[in-house]
Amino acid sequence: MKYILSYESKTNENEPSVGDFVICKEHDTATDKVVKFVNNNIGILQKITGAKYGNYIVGYDNIPQDLAVDNFNFPMNNRSFNREEIIHFSKNKKELENK
């Protein structure tokens, strides 16, 4: 039990965690179609890495085929983001659907 309590006390509610639903703001280097898709769809935070850039790996469902192969890590359908690009996050998807 001590391990679980110490882990819970270290989680930060002001930072997204793996499994959270997220809304991201795509950086300007992407195509207009990719920017529109990412900015208007909710993803799931799949992994947080120690990389300097793009250390938040976000997965998406229902990516249009013309975007998936060239613009997302295929076949996992995920994309890397910085913390600043994650504008909203929640454990509850419904909470983000109104944003």
HUJONOR-V96670 format. One record per residue. RES is the residue in one letter. OMEGA is omega as a letter, one per 30 degrees, with the letter a starting at -180 (none if undefined). Layout:
res = [RES | RES]
omega = [OMEGA | OMEGA]
//
This chain:
res = [M | K | Y | I | L | S | Y | E | S | K | T | N | E | N | E | P | S | V | G | D | F | V | I | C | K | E | H | D | T | A | T | D | K | V | V | K | F | V | N | N | N | I | G | I | L | Q | K | I | T | G | A | K | Y | G | N | Y | I | V | G | Y | D | N | I | P | Q | D | L | A | V | D | N | F | N | F | P | M | N | N | R | S | F | N | R | E | E | I | I | H | F | S | K | N | K | K | E | L | E | N | K]
omega = [a | a | a | l | l | l | a | a | a | l | a | a | l | l | l | l | a | a | l | l | a | l | a | l | a | l | a | a | a | l | a | l | l | l | a | a | a | a | a | a | l | l | l | l | a | a | l | a | l | a | l | a | l | a | l | a | a | l | a | l | l | l | l | a | a | l | a | a | a | a | l | l | a | g | a | l | l | a | a | l | l | l | a | a | l | a | l | l | a | l | a | a | a | a | a | a | a | a | none]
//
